[in-house]
Amino acid sequence: MLLYWYRDLLVSKFTQERDNLFNIDRSEEIFSYSKMFTERKLRKDIFNIMDTMDYMKRNINPKIAIFNMAIKLKEQT
């Protein structure tokens, strides 16, 4: 779900069309939040989320993987 949220934030940086969002019901929040992020930060966070998903598929401790992901998402760019 987090990946879809970040994907919607990134999409909202390039379009005002709500039909392109997965979370159409949260479109106002998405467009509001997307203004707080740069495109570079959103892309970096999306790759971080995808890496974490990959780690968990490879049986890395989920608590540690998610904790590390949260720290990286919090970092300012």
DRENDO-1510 file (C-alpha; in Angstrom, 1 decimal, always signed):
<recs>
REC; n; res; u; v; w
REC; 1; MET; +0.0; +0.0; +0.0 .
REC; 2; LEU; +2.9; +2.4; +0.8 .
REC; 3; LEU; +4.3; +1.8; -2.7 .
REC; 4; TYR; +1.0; +2.7; -4.3 .
REC; 5; TRP; +0.8; +5.9; -2.1 .
REC; 6; TYR; +4.2; +7.0; -3.2 .
REC; 7; ARG; +3.4; +6.2; -6.8 .
REC; 8; ASP; +0.4; +8.4; -6.6 .
REC; 9; LEU; +2.4; +11.2; -5.1 .
REC; 10; LEU; +4.9; +10.9; -8.0 .
REC; 11; VAL; +2.1; +10.8; -10.6 .
REC; 12; SER; +0.4; +13.9; -9.1 .
REC; 13; LYS; +3.7; +15.8; -9.7 .
REC; 14; PHE; +3.1; +15.5; -13.4 .
REC; 15; THR; -0.7; +15.5; -13.9 .
REC; 16; GLN; -3.8; +17.0; -12.3 .
REC; 17; GLU; -5.9; +14.1; -13.6 .
REC; 18; ARG; -7.3; +12.1; -10.7 .
REC; 19; ASP; -8.2; +9.2; -12.9 .
REC; 20; ASN; -4.5; +8.2; -13.0 .
REC; 21; LEU; -4.3; +7.6; -9.3 .
REC; 22; PHE; -4.8; +4.3; -7.5 .
REC; 23; ASN; -6.1; +6.1; -4.4 .
REC; 24; ILE; -8.7; +8.3; -6.1 .
REC; 25; ASP; -10.7; +8.6; -2.9 .
REC; 26; ARG; -7.6; +10.3; -1.3 .
REC; 27; SER; -6.8; +12.5; -4.2 .
REC; 28; GLU; -7.0; +15.8; -2.3 .
REC; 29; GLU; -4.5; +14.5; +0.3 .
REC; 30; ILE; -2.2; +13.2; -2.5 .
REC; 31; PHE; -2.1; +16.4; -4.3 .
REC; 32; SER; -1.5; +18.3; -1.1 .
REC; 33; TYR; +1.3; +16.0; +0.1 .
REC; 34; SER; +3.0; +15.8; -3.3 .
REC; 35; LYS; +3.9; +19.5; -3.0 .
REC; 36; MET; +6.1; +18.7; +0.0 .
REC; 37; PHE; +8.4; +16.3; -2.0 .
REC; 38; THR; +10.7; +16.8; -4.9 .
REC; 39; GLU; +10.6; +14.4; -7.8 .
REC; 40; ARG; +14.0; +13.1; -6.8 .
REC; 41; LYS; +12.9; +12.4; -3.2 .
REC; 42; LEU; +9.8; +10.5; -4.4 .
REC; 43; ARG; +11.8; +8.4; -6.8 .
REC; 44; LYS; +14.4; +7.6; -4.1 .
REC; 45; ASP; +11.7; +6.6; -1.6 .
REC; 46; ILE; +10.0; +4.4; -4.2 .
REC; 47; PHE; +13.2; +2.5; -4.8 .
REC; 48; ASN; +13.7; +2.3; -1.0 .
REC; 49; ILE; +10.3; +0.7; -0.6 .
REC; 50; MET; +10.9; -1.7; -3.5 .
REC; 51; ASP; +14.3; -2.7; -2.0 .
REC; 52; THR; +12.6; -3.4; +1.4 .
REC; 53; MET; +10.0; -5.6; -0.3 .
REC; 54; ASP; +12.8; -7.5; -2.0 .
REC; 55; TYR; +14.6; -7.9; +1.3 .
REC; 56; MET; +11.5; -9.3; +2.9 .
REC; 57; LYS; +11.0; -11.8; +0.1 .
REC; 58; ARG; +14.6; -13.0; +0.8 .
REC; 59; ASN; +13.7; -13.7; +4.5 .
REC; 60; ILE; +15.4; -10.7; +6.0 .
REC; 61; ASN; +14.0; -9.9; +9.4 .
REC; 62; PRO; +10.8; -7.8; +8.6 .
REC; 63; LYS; +11.1; -5.7; +11.7 .
REC; 64; ILE; +14.6; -4.7; +10.9 .
REC; 65; ALA; +13.8; -4.1; +7.1 .
REC; 66; ILE; +10.8; -1.9; +7.9 .
REC; 67; PHE; +12.7; +0.0; +10.6 .
REC; 68; ASN; +15.6; +0.7; +8.1 .
REC; 69; MET; +13.1; +1.7; +5.4 .
REC; 70; ALA; +11.4; +4.1; +7.8 .
REC; 71; ILE; +14.7; +5.8; +8.7 .
REC; 72; LYS; +15.5; +6.2; +5.0 .
REC; 73; LEU; +12.0; +7.6; +4.2 .
REC; 74; LYS; +12.5; +10.2; +7.0 .
REC; 75; GLU; +15.8; +11.4; +5.6 .
REC; 76; GLN; +15.7; +14.8; +3.9 .
REC; 77; THR; +17.1; +15.1; +0.4 .
</recs>
